[in-house]
């Protein structure tokens, strides 16, 4: 009874809104969402959705909190940086403190072809909090294959875009962006920066669309929305399904990429390469620490282990991933990964 009373008080202003009402609020409390990526977009959206009372929020993110995140990622503070917390774990702590009535699941992992479908299964909506284009094609394929609505969003500099994808009914991400551009062709937060206000604006659109999907609203966004928060410009661009779109026709090309060794440069981290070997098992930090006798500044907590070697700073996660800083050479990063992390 006390929890019911608390819920009525907590959501009272939202229930008064004609688009939600009591029935809509009940649907929200029974709904679930996965937020893929908990940076500027994901953290803002998670904050809004938890406060709105979405029953289960799953957060998947590969990274940990750093000082440059605090400018735009609203769930984190300086203590999270000092504790070297993964973003998913720090987000869960903060979200549980905001609303103890809901379930928050934190997953510290890289999102790739080996786990994408598993992370998205069993939810009502997939929300985009990503910072790279390739993973969005993978999410789009998974969403269409599983029949789960996907709310796309992206923000860079002062600019942002969003669209809502309902499998079988609307254009998909690949209908609008059919070809993945080569690396370096698109601006990144390393080259153009990003305003926290741009991310906040786009994530507000995303969270609202997710809420509309979960309550069964018929007022979903049918366009590609773009805005420039610095110029104060806003556009709605009509979009249509593309004839012959592979994803819409059941050809999920990005889910078929079965490479086990994945290498990528990271947005927001100068001179850093991430290495993922999906064929290898999890890392036991105590065992790895005992083996690393020829490195410097070795530290670890329950979430990650880091050390310096060969003029690089290497951070290792439990799922076997490693981030190698102070290099952009993927071959060098791979060599260091197998020498120090995998021991061969």
Residue frames relative to the residue before (quaternion, step in Angstrom):
aa qw qx qy qz dx dy dz
X 1.0000 0.0000 0.0000 0.0000 0.00 0.00 0.00
X 0.6497 0.5203 -0.3214 0.4515 3.57 0.97 -0.86
X 0.6537 0.5043 -0.3154 0.4679 3.62 1.00 -0.81
X 0.6336 0.5224 -0.3336 0.4629 3.59 1.02 -0.75
X 0.6435 0.5181 -0.3145 0.4675 3.55 1.01 -0.83
X 0.6505 0.5194 -0.3091 0.4599 3.56 0.98 -0.90
X 0.6529 0.5188 -0.3086 0.4575 3.57 0.99 -0.89
X 0.6400 0.5247 -0.3324 0.4524 3.60 0.94 -0.83
X 0.6751 0.4776 -0.2930 0.4798 3.57 0.97 -0.83
X 0.6562 0.5482 -0.3109 0.4149 3.56 0.90 -0.96
X 0.8056 0.2981 -0.1308 0.4950 3.57 0.83 -1.00
X 0.3182 0.8079 -0.4668 0.1678 3.60 1.26 0.08
X 0.6900 0.4698 -0.3000 0.4616 3.61 0.87 -0.84
X 0.6417 0.5126 -0.3229 0.4704 3.57 1.08 -0.66
X 0.6354 0.5329 -0.3248 0.4547 3.59 1.01 -0.80
X 0.6240 0.5541 -0.3339 0.4382 3.59 1.12 -0.64
X 0.5772 0.5876 -0.3802 0.4208 3.58 1.20 -0.48
X 0.5177 -0.7018 0.3979 0.2849 3.58 -0.74 1.12
X 0.6613 0.5327 -0.3197 0.4204 3.61 1.08 -0.58
X 0.7327 0.3752 -0.2209 0.5230 3.58 1.25 -0.28
X 0.0180 0.8377 -0.5457 -0.0122 3.59 0.51 -1.11
X 0.7344 -0.4187 0.2919 0.4474 3.57 -1.29 -0.06
X 0.6602 0.5059 -0.3192 0.4543 3.59 0.95 -0.83
X 0.6466 0.5159 -0.3165 0.4644 3.55 1.02 -0.78
X 0.6417 0.5241 -0.3214 0.4585 3.56 1.01 -0.80
X 0.6319 0.5237 -0.3258 0.4693 3.56 1.04 -0.77
X 0.6358 0.5178 -0.3269 0.4699 3.58 1.05 -0.74
X 0.6272 0.5375 -0.3356 0.4530 3.57 0.99 -0.81
X 0.6869 0.4993 -0.2830 0.4459 3.55 0.91 -0.94
X 0.6856 0.4401 -0.2767 0.5096 3.60 1.25 -0.36
X 0.6133 0.5997 -0.3200 0.4022 3.58 1.30 -0.21
X 0.1895 -0.7672 0.6026 0.1115 3.52 -1.34 0.32
X 0.0846 -0.7896 0.6075 0.0189 3.54 -1.18 0.64
X 0.2007 -0.7291 0.6318 0.1699 3.54 -1.20 0.53
X 0.1766 -0.7540 0.6271 0.0843 3.54 -0.94 0.99
X 0.1658 -0.8049 0.5663 0.0633 3.56 -0.45 1.24
X 0.7817 0.1545 -0.1766 0.5778 3.52 -0.25 1.34
X 0.0499 -0.8233 0.5654 -0.0085 3.58 -0.69 1.08
X 0.2679 0.7403 -0.5569 0.2645 3.52 0.74 1.14
X 0.8371 -0.1273 0.1040 0.5219 3.56 -0.98 -0.84
X 0.6987 0.4498 -0.2738 0.4843 3.60 0.86 -0.92
X 0.7155 0.4844 -0.2684 0.4260 3.55 0.74 -1.06
X 0.6749 0.4925 -0.3092 0.4543 3.59 0.93 -0.83
X 0.6353 0.5132 -0.3284 0.4745 3.59 1.01 -0.75
X 0.6821 0.4867 -0.2918 0.4612 3.57 0.87 -0.95
X 0.6373 0.5287 -0.3287 0.4542 3.60 0.96 -0.84
X 0.6228 0.5471 -0.3269 0.4538 3.57 0.98 -0.85
X 0.6955 0.4737 -0.2732 0.4661 3.59 0.87 -0.98
X 0.7017 0.4843 -0.2819 0.4400 3.59 0.88 -0.91
X 0.6300 0.5113 -0.3342 0.4796 3.58 1.07 -0.68
X 0.6569 0.4948 -0.3086 0.4779 3.58 0.98 -0.79
X 0.6555 0.5123 -0.3078 0.4616 3.59 1.15 -0.61
X 0.5322 -0.6778 0.3815 0.3343 3.60 1.24 -0.25
X 0.2670 0.7433 -0.5624 0.2447 3.60 1.08 0.62
X 0.5394 -0.7105 0.3515 0.2839 3.57 -0.66 1.15
X 0.8053 0.0104 0.0133 0.5926 3.59 0.93 -0.85
X 0.0708 -0.7833 0.6176 -0.0001 3.54 -0.86 1.04
X 0.1201 -0.7781 0.6154 0.0382 3.56 -0.67 1.15
X 0.1053 -0.7999 0.5905 0.0216 3.56 -0.78 1.06
X 0.0550 -0.7901 0.6106 -0.0008 3.55 -0.78 1.08
X 0.2071 0.7669 -0.5838 0.1678 3.58 -0.71 1.06
X 0.3941 -0.7588 0.4840 0.1862 3.55 -1.03 0.83
X 0.7079 0.5240 -0.2294 0.4143 3.55 1.19 -0.57
X 0.3523 -0.7023 0.5663 0.2491 3.56 -1.33 0.05
X 0.6253 -0.5921 0.3731 0.3452 3.56 -1.23 0.50
X 0.0194 -0.7771 0.6288 -0.0194 3.55 -0.98 0.98
X 0.6963 -0.5080 0.3010 0.4081 3.56 -1.23 0.48
X 0.6650 0.5162 -0.3327 0.4251 3.62 0.94 -0.76
X 0.5580 0.5970 -0.3924 0.4221 3.61 1.25 -0.21
X 0.6254 0.6202 -0.3386 0.3308 3.57 1.01 -0.83
X 0.5459 0.6331 -0.3860 0.3901 3.59 1.23 -0.37
X 0.8419 0.1470 -0.0241 0.5187 3.61 1.04 -0.67
X 0.6738 0.4875 -0.2946 0.4706 3.63 1.21 -0.28
X 0.2928 -0.8733 0.3671 0.1297 3.50 0.18 1.47
X 0.6444 0.5528 -0.3355 0.4081 3.63 1.12 -0.34
X 0.7127 0.4841 -0.2372 0.4488 3.59 1.23 -0.34
X 0.1062 -0.7827 0.6092 0.0699 3.55 -1.27 0.48
X 0.7547 -0.4148 0.2599 0.4369 3.57 -1.30 0.05
X 0.6080 0.5615 -0.3604 0.4303 3.60 1.07 -0.61
X 0.6134 0.5451 -0.3474 0.4538 3.59 1.08 -0.68
X 0.6312 0.5163 -0.3288 0.4763 3.57 1.08 -0.75
X 0.6759 0.5082 -0.2939 0.4456 3.58 0.85 -0.98
X 0.7020 0.4446 -0.2631 0.4902 3.59 1.07 -0.73
X 0.3329 -0.7598 0.4834 0.2796 3.59 1.31 -0.17
X 0.2211 0.8118 -0.5083 0.1836 3.55 0.87 0.96
X 0.4871 -0.6015 0.5376 0.3345 3.57 -1.12 0.61
X 0.5965 -0.6003 0.3907 0.3623 3.57 -1.03 0.73
X 0.6442 0.5303 -0.3381 0.4353 3.60 0.93 -0.83
X 0.6696 0.4935 -0.2965 0.4693 3.60 0.97 -0.84
X 0.6613 0.4954 -0.3034 0.4746 3.58 0.94 -0.89
X 0.6362 0.5265 -0.3240 0.4615 3.57 1.03 -0.79
X 0.6455 0.5227 -0.3225 0.4539 3.58 0.91 -0.88
X 0.6294 0.5361 -0.3332 0.4533 3.60 0.93 -0.86
X 0.7051 0.4651 -0.2673 0.4638 3.55 0.82 -1.03
X 0.6806 0.4963 -0.2968 0.4500 3.59 0.89 -0.88
X 0.6210 0.5272 -0.3405 0.4695 3.60 1.06 -0.67
X 0.6500 0.5045 -0.3101 0.4763 3.57 1.11 -0.69
X 0.6406 0.5231 -0.3173 0.4640 3.57 1.15 -0.63
X 0.8093 -0.0294 0.0759 0.5818 3.59 0.87 -0.95
X 0.1816 -0.8205 0.5377 0.0682 3.57 -0.25 1.27
X 0.5635 0.6306 -0.3766 0.3780 3.60 1.25 -0.11
X 0.7286 0.4064 -0.2357 0.4984 3.58 1.18 -0.34
X 0.4643 -0.6591 0.5180 0.2859 3.56 -1.33 0.24
X 0.0746 -0.7746 0.6275 0.0253 3.56 -0.88 1.00
X 0.1197 -0.7845 0.6071 0.0399 3.55 -0.79 1.07
X 0.1509 -0.7978 0.5812 0.0531 3.58 -0.75 1.07
X 0.0261 -0.7866 0.6166 -0.0176 3.57 -0.82 1.04
X 0.1727 -0.7750 0.6029 0.0780 3.56 -0.63 1.17
X 0.3911 0.7069 -0.4888 0.3292 3.57 -0.15 1.28
X 0.4858 -0.5972 0.5476 0.3279 3.50 -1.31 0.41
X 0.3401 -0.7254 0.5606 0.2096 3.58 -0.98 0.82
X 0.2069 0.7768 -0.5661 0.1823 3.58 -0.55 1.15
X 0.7667 -0.4017 0.2440 0.4374 3.54 -1.32 0.06
X 0.6395 0.5589 -0.3307 0.4114 3.60 1.10 -0.57
X 0.8173 0.2450 -0.1065 0.5105 3.61 1.13 -0.50
X 0.4169 0.7557 -0.4468 0.2354 3.59 1.26 -0.25
X 0.7028 0.4655 -0.2839 0.4569 3.59 0.76 -0.99
X 0.6342 0.5339 -0.3304 0.4512 3.59 1.02 -0.75
X 0.6740 0.4968 -0.3049 0.4539 3.60 0.92 -0.83
X 0.7283 0.4394 -0.2368 0.4696 3.59 1.08 -0.71
X 0.5419 0.6496 -0.4049 0.3469 3.59 1.14 -0.42
X 0.8323 0.2829 -0.1986 0.4333 3.52 -1.16 0.71
X 0.6268 0.5058 -0.3619 0.4693 3.60 1.22 0.27
X 0.5243 -0.6502 0.4624 0.2976 3.54 -1.30 0.34
X 0.7975 0.0847 -0.0153 0.5971 3.58 1.16 -0.61
X 0.2102 -0.7198 0.6437 0.1524 3.53 -1.26 0.63
X 0.0961 -0.8053 0.5840 0.0340 3.58 -0.76 1.02
X 0.4064 -0.7491 0.4935 0.1738 3.52 -0.90 1.09
X 0.0731 0.7726 -0.6277 0.0616 3.55 -0.73 1.15
X 0.3553 0.7977 -0.4224 0.2427 3.55 1.28 0.48
X 0.2889 -0.7481 0.5701 0.1786 3.53 -1.34 0.27
X 0.7381 0.3406 -0.2446 0.5286 3.61 1.18 0.34
X 0.5713 -0.6567 0.3987 0.2890 3.51 -1.13 0.83
X 0.6394 0.5688 -0.3437 0.3867 3.59 0.88 -0.91
X 0.6732 0.4951 -0.3089 0.4541 3.58 0.90 -0.86
X 0.5958 0.5703 -0.3662 0.4309 3.60 1.11 -0.56
X 0.6245 0.5112 -0.3430 0.4806 3.60 1.04 -0.67
X 0.6333 0.5244 -0.3186 0.4716 3.56 1.06 -0.74
X 0.6529 0.4977 -0.3068 0.4814 3.60 0.96 -0.87
X 0.6317 0.5405 -0.3295 0.4475 3.57 0.97 -0.85
X 0.6537 0.5037 -0.3115 0.4711 3.60 0.92 -0.89
X 0.6704 0.4994 -0.3048 0.4563 3.59 0.89 -0.93
X 0.6424 0.5338 -0.3228 0.4452 3.57 0.96 -0.86
X 0.6873 0.4699 -0.2865 0.4741 3.59 0.89 -0.92
X 0.6518 0.5186 -0.3218 0.4503 3.58 0.94 -0.83
X 0.7461 0.3967 -0.2076 0.4928 3.58 0.95 -0.91
X 0.4136 -0.7321 0.4522 0.2974 3.59 1.26 -0.24
X 0.4741 0.6652 -0.4328 0.3814 3.58 1.12 0.71
X 0.4933 -0.6562 0.4765 0.3148 3.64 -0.83 0.89
X 0.1449 -0.7860 0.6004 0.0279 3.54 -1.06 0.89
X 0.1562 -0.7756 0.6070 0.0748 3.58 -0.75 1.07
X 0.2023 -0.7970 0.5638 0.0775 3.55 -0.45 1.27
X 0.1167 0.7678 -0.6280 0.0499 3.54 -1.16 0.67
X 0.0324 0.7866 -0.6162 0.0240 3.54 -1.14 0.64
X 0.0147 -0.7972 0.6034 -0.0099 3.57 -1.07 0.70
X 0.1179 0.7575 -0.6351 0.0951 3.54 -1.03 0.88
X 0.8057 0.1267 -0.1444 0.5603 3.56 -1.02 0.81
X 0.7304 -0.3458 0.2713 0.5228 3.63 -0.63 -1.10
X 0.5991 0.6009 -0.3072 0.4308 3.55 1.37 0.06
X 0.0457 0.8059 -0.5899 0.0204 3.57 -1.14 0.59
X 0.1332 -0.7755 0.6126 0.0741 3.56 -1.28 0.47
X 0.0336 0.7853 -0.6182 0.0002 3.54 -1.25 0.47
X 0.0526 0.7657 -0.6409 0.0145 3.55 -1.24 0.52
X 0.3573 -0.7255 0.5561 0.1919 3.53 -1.25 0.55
X 0.1386 -0.8070 0.5737 0.0229 3.56 -0.76 1.11
X 0.0495 -0.7728 0.6326 -0.0114 3.56 -0.69 1.17
X 0.4206 -0.7407 0.4516 0.2657 3.63 -0.31 1.18
X 0.8258 0.2187 -0.1895 0.4840 3.55 -0.92 1.00
X 0.7489 0.3819 -0.2103 0.4991 3.59 1.25 -0.26
X 0.8040 0.2148 -0.0892 0.5472 3.58 0.96 -0.81
X 0.6298 -0.4666 0.4162 0.4610 3.58 -1.26 0.07
X 0.3407 -0.7227 0.5564 0.2282 3.58 -1.12 0.61
X 0.7342 -0.4059 0.2959 0.4567 3.55 -1.30 0.07
X 0.6991 0.4788 -0.2750 0.4543 3.57 0.97 -0.84
X 0.5370 0.5880 -0.4107 0.4441 3.60 1.20 -0.29
X 0.7303 0.4190 -0.2172 0.4939 3.55 1.00 -0.89
X 0.7763 0.1504 -0.0726 0.6079 3.58 1.07 -0.80
X 0.1235 -0.8732 0.4655 0.0749 3.60 0.46 1.21
X 0.8020 0.2297 -0.1066 0.5409 3.59 1.02 -0.71
X 0.4042 -0.6995 0.5368 0.2433 3.53 -1.01 0.85
X 0.3838 -0.7385 0.5109 0.2151 3.56 -0.73 1.07
X 0.5645 -0.6095 0.4251 0.3593 3.60 -1.10 0.60
X 0.6515 -0.5254 0.3776 0.3962 3.55 -1.21 0.50
X 0.7638 0.3280 -0.2665 0.4878 3.56 -0.93 0.92
X 0.5948 0.5915 -0.3663 0.4026 3.60 1.23 -0.28
X 0.7347 0.3590 -0.2047 0.5380 3.58 1.19 -0.52
X 0.5178 -0.6190 0.4748 0.3511 3.60 -1.09 0.61
X 0.1488 -0.7665 0.6179 0.0923 3.55 -1.20 0.57
X 0.6621 -0.4860 0.3669 0.4369 3.56 -1.27 0.10
X 0.5856 0.5630 -0.3716 0.4495 3.59 1.24 -0.34
X 0.7481 0.3960 -0.2132 0.4879 3.58 1.03 -0.78
X 0.8209 0.2313 -0.0819 0.5157 3.59 0.99 -0.83
X 0.4412 -0.6989 0.4620 0.3215 3.60 1.22 -0.11
X 0.1595 -0.7733 0.5976 0.1397 3.57 -1.27 -0.16
X 0.3538 -0.7201 0.5619 0.2015 3.54 -1.01 0.89
X 0.5060 -0.6488 0.4778 0.3078 3.57 -0.96 0.84
X 0.6326 0.5447 -0.3358 0.4364 3.58 1.07 -0.67
X 0.6154 0.5303 -0.3526 0.4644 3.61 1.09 -0.63
X 0.6643 0.4911 -0.2970 0.4788 3.57 0.94 -0.89
X 0.6436 0.5260 -0.3246 0.4514 3.59 0.99 -0.81
X 0.6526 0.5181 -0.3169 0.4530 3.58 0.98 -0.81
X 0.6934 0.4665 -0.2836 0.4702 3.58 0.83 -0.97
X 0.6649 0.4992 -0.3197 0.4543 3.60 0.91 -0.82
X 0.5925 0.5508 -0.3681 0.4584 3.61 1.14 -0.49
X 0.6263 0.5056 -0.3267 0.4954 3.57 1.05 -0.76
X 0.6596 0.5217 -0.3127 0.4415 3.58 0.88 -0.92
X 0.6799 0.4899 -0.2946 0.4593 3.58 0.83 -0.99
X 0.6394 0.5244 -0.3263 0.4578 3.57 1.01 -0.78
X 0.6490 0.5058 -0.3182 0.4710 3.58 0.96 -0.83
X 0.6343 0.5261 -0.3305 0.4600 3.58 0.99 -0.79
X 0.6429 0.5132 -0.3164 0.4724 3.58 0.97 -0.84
X 0.6491 0.5206 -0.3204 0.4529 3.59 0.93 -0.86
X 0.6353 0.5185 -0.3292 0.4682 3.58 1.00 -0.80
X 0.7092 0.4883 -0.2688 0.4316 3.56 0.83 -1.00
X 0.7138 0.4111 -0.2677 0.4999 3.60 1.07 -0.60
X 0.5107 -0.6814 0.3983 0.3409 3.60 1.29 -0.06
X 0.2757 0.7810 -0.5158 0.2192 3.58 1.10 0.62
X 0.3566 -0.7205 0.5549 0.2140 3.55 -1.21 0.62
X 0.5910 0.5899 -0.3515 0.4233 3.60 1.26 0.21
X 0.2057 0.8065 -0.5275 0.1704 3.57 1.01 0.79
X 0.5591 -0.5970 0.4622 0.3426 3.54 -1.18 0.60
X 0.1933 -0.8100 0.5484 0.0763 3.57 -0.77 1.07
X 0.6876 0.4822 -0.2549 0.4793 3.58 1.30 -0.13
X 0.4673 -0.5657 0.5613 0.3828 3.51 -1.40 -0.12
X 0.1772 -0.7924 0.5793 0.0715 3.56 -0.52 1.20
X 0.0191 0.7802 -0.6251 0.0129 3.56 -0.94 0.89
X 0.0063 0.7986 -0.6015 0.0199 3.54 -1.10 0.69
X 0.1721 -0.7217 0.6553 0.1421 3.50 -1.34 0.44
X 0.2951 -0.8158 0.4717 0.1577 3.53 -0.20 1.28
X 0.6175 0.5408 -0.3460 0.4545 3.59 1.19 -0.45
X 0.7194 0.4058 -0.2306 0.5144 3.57 1.00 -0.87
X 0.3883 -0.7276 0.4765 0.3046 3.56 1.21 -0.45
X 0.4768 0.6726 -0.4372 0.3593 3.60 1.18 0.52
X 0.0676 -0.7850 0.6156 -0.0120 3.55 -1.17 0.72
X 0.0086 0.8055 -0.5915 0.0352 3.57 -0.91 0.95
X 0.1674 -0.7207 0.6597 0.1314 3.51 -1.28 0.59
X 0.1098 -0.8176 0.5651 0.0117 3.56 -0.48 1.22
X 0.3792 -0.7296 0.5155 0.2411 3.63 -0.55 1.10
X 0.0894 -0.7945 0.6002 0.0228 3.58 -0.99 0.86
X 0.1552 -0.7832 0.5974 0.0741 3.57 -1.17 0.61
X 0.5826 -0.5588 0.4481 0.3841 3.55 -1.22 0.42
X 0.3602 -0.7463 0.5255 0.1929 3.55 -0.93 0.93
X 0.4346 -0.6928 0.5116 0.2634 3.54 -0.79 1.04
X 0.8090 0.2355 -0.1920 0.5033 3.54 -0.83 0.97
X 0.3490 0.7321 -0.5139 0.2794 3.60 1.23 0.23
X 0.4664 -0.7066 0.4454 0.2913 3.64 -0.60 1.06
X 0.6904 0.4953 -0.2963 0.4362 3.57 0.82 -0.99
X 0.6699 0.4939 -0.3032 0.4641 3.59 0.93 -0.85
X 0.7101 0.4239 -0.2449 0.5061 3.57 1.22 -0.51
X 0.6473 -0.5924 0.3015 0.3729 3.56 1.19 0.51
X 0.5577 0.5672 -0.4106 0.4457 3.58 1.23 0.28
X 0.0676 -0.8412 0.5364 -0.0091 3.57 0.05 1.30
X 0.1596 -0.8635 0.4739 0.0651 3.51 0.47 1.31
X 0.6892 0.4943 -0.2973 0.4385 3.59 0.94 -0.82
X 0.6350 0.5054 -0.3318 0.4808 3.58 1.20 -0.39
X 0.6350 0.5451 -0.3207 0.4435 3.58 1.27 -0.25
X 0.5281 0.6271 -0.4115 0.3983 3.57 1.28 -0.15
X 0.0728 -0.8554 0.5127 -0.0078 3.58 -0.17 1.27
X 0.2323 0.7747 -0.5510 0.2058 3.60 1.09 0.60
X 0.3207 -0.7634 0.5279 0.1889 3.58 -0.94 0.83
X 0.7227 0.3518 -0.2326 0.5476 3.59 1.16 -0.52
X 0.0461 -0.8158 0.5752 -0.0390 3.56 -0.51 1.24
X 0.0448 -0.7995 0.5987 -0.0179 3.56 -0.84 1.05
X 0.1293 0.8010 -0.5740 0.1106 3.59 -0.91 0.87
X 0.4154 -0.6503 0.5710 0.2803 3.53 -1.22 0.63
X 0.3580 -0.7731 0.4989 0.1590 3.55 -1.05 0.80
X 0.4393 -0.6710 0.5377 0.2601 3.56 -0.97 0.95
X 0.8112 0.2782 -0.2050 0.4716 3.55 -1.04 0.79
X 0.7233 0.3393 -0.2368 0.5528 3.57 1.24 -0.04
X 0.3316 -0.7780 0.5016 0.1823 3.56 -0.25 1.29
X 0.8628 0.0056 -0.0256 0.5049 3.54 -1.01 0.93
X 0.4931 0.6269 -0.4545 0.3966 3.54 0.56 1.19
X 0.1115 -0.7703 0.6262 0.0459 3.55 -1.11 0.83
X 0.2334 -0.7526 0.5980 0.1468 3.56 -0.99 0.86
X 0.1324 -0.7712 0.6199 0.0583 3.56 -1.02 0.91
X 0.0096 -0.7782 0.6277 -0.0197 3.56 -0.90 0.99
X 0.0777 -0.7630 0.6406 0.0380 3.56 -0.85 0.99
X 0.2284 -0.8263 0.5016 0.1161 3.57 -0.06 1.31
X 0.6205 0.5494 -0.3487 0.4377 3.60 1.23 -0.28
X 0.6473 0.5092 -0.3182 0.4695 3.59 1.25 -0.25
X 0.5168 -0.6619 0.4552 0.2959 3.54 -1.19 0.50
X 0.7217 -0.4196 0.3246 0.4447 3.53 -1.36 -0.16
X 0.4575 -0.6737 0.5207 0.2564 3.52 -1.30 0.50
X 0.2116 -0.7226 0.6423 0.1434 3.55 -1.05 0.83
X 0.3969 -0.7821 0.4243 0.2254 3.55 -0.24 1.31
X 0.6425 0.5326 -0.3413 0.4325 3.62 0.92 -0.81
X 0.6612 0.4961 -0.3044 0.4734 3.57 1.01 -0.80
X 0.6555 0.5017 -0.3123 0.4701 3.57 0.97 -0.86
X 0.6483 0.5248 -0.3196 0.4495 3.60 0.93 -0.89
X 0.6537 0.5203 -0.3162 0.4494 3.59 0.99 -0.79
X 0.6809 0.4919 -0.2813 0.4640 3.58 1.11 -0.66
X 0.6787 0.5028 -0.2868 0.4519 3.59 1.11 -0.71
X 0.0846 0.8359 -0.5332 0.0993 3.57 0.34 1.25
X 0.7300 0.4224 -0.2300 0.4856 3.61 1.21 -0.36
X 0.5541 0.5748 -0.4093 0.4416 3.60 1.12 0.68
X 0.3911 -0.7110 0.5349 0.2354 3.55 -1.33 0.19
X 0.8542 0.1908 -0.1283 0.4664 3.55 -1.36 0.42
X 0.2006 0.8041 -0.5287 0.1833 3.58 0.93 0.92
X 0.1300 0.7653 -0.6212 0.1074 3.59 -0.80 1.04
X 0.0708 0.7963 -0.6008 -0.0003 3.56 -1.21 0.39
X 0.1578 -0.7241 0.6583 0.1322 3.50 -1.36 0.44
X 0.7518 -0.3980 0.2441 0.4656 3.61 -1.16 -0.25
X 0.7141 0.4683 -0.2474 0.4577 3.59 1.24 -0.35
X 0.8224 0.0059 0.0514 0.5666 3.60 1.03 -0.70
X 0.2157 -0.7323 0.6324 0.1314 3.51 -1.37 0.41
X 0.0082 -0.8149 0.5794 -0.0101 3.60 -0.92 0.82
X 0.0545 0.7813 -0.6182 0.0660 3.54 -1.22 0.61
X 0.3930 -0.6825 0.5626 0.2514 3.54 -1.37 0.23
X 0.1678 0.7683 -0.6035 0.1317 3.54 -1.01 0.88
X 0.8549 0.0596 -0.0577 0.5122 3.58 -1.05 0.81
X 0.6674 -0.5364 0.2769 0.4361 3.57 0.98 0.95
X 0.6265 0.4840 -0.3514 0.4997 3.57 1.21 0.51
X 0.3030 -0.7049 0.6035 0.2168 3.55 -1.25 0.48
X 0.1078 -0.8273 0.5513 -0.0029 3.57 -0.58 1.17
X 0.0885 -0.7788 0.6207 0.0197 3.54 -0.88 1.05
X 0.1380 -0.8065 0.5745 0.0223 3.55 -0.77 1.11
X 0.2207 -0.7776 0.5798 0.1027 3.57 -1.00 0.89
X 0.6839 -0.5202 0.3280 0.3925 3.57 -1.24 0.46
X 0.6803 0.4985 -0.3031 0.4437 3.59 1.04 -0.68
X 0.6391 -0.5640 0.3184 0.4149 3.59 1.27 0.16
X 0.4969 0.6462 -0.4348 0.3826 3.57 1.25 -0.01
X 0.0573 -0.7701 0.6299 0.0827 3.52 -1.31 0.31
X 0.2035 -0.7296 0.6390 0.1342 3.54 -1.17 0.70
X 0.1329 -0.7902 0.5973 0.0340 3.55 -0.68 1.18
X 0.1533 -0.8132 0.5596 0.0456 3.56 -0.50 1.24
X 0.7630 0.3524 -0.3161 0.4402 3.50 -1.40 0.50
X 0.7213 0.2908 -0.2790 0.5632 3.55 1.12 0.70
X 0.1851 -0.7396 0.6308 0.1443 3.53 -1.28 0.52
X 0.5012 0.6473 -0.4106 0.4015 3.56 1.34 0.08
X 0.3179 -0.7887 0.4939 0.1815 3.58 -0.29 1.24
X 0.6264 0.5296 -0.3490 0.4532 3.60 1.04 -0.62
X 0.6390 0.5056 -0.3237 0.4810 3.57 1.03 -0.77
X 0.6469 0.5236 -0.3149 0.4563 3.58 0.97 -0.91
X 0.6506 0.5121 -0.3156 0.4635 3.60 0.96 -0.83
X 0.6426 0.5262 -0.3193 0.4563 3.57 0.99 -0.85
X 0.6675 0.4939 -0.2943 0.4733 3.59 0.95 -0.88
X 0.6118 0.5647 -0.3385 0.4386 3.56 1.05 -0.82
X 0.7404 0.4098 -0.2457 0.4728 3.59 0.73 -1.00
X 0.6250 0.5339 -0.3537 0.4464 3.59 1.10 -0.50
X 0.8107 0.3085 -0.1457 0.4757 3.55 0.71 -1.08
X 0.7385 0.4194 -0.2453 0.4675 3.60 0.88 -0.87
X 0.7882 0.3059 -0.1560 0.5106 3.58 0.82 -0.96
X 0.4055 -0.7735 0.4258 0.2365 3.57 1.27 -0.16
X 0.7240 0.3455 -0.2849 0.5247 3.56 1.02 0.74
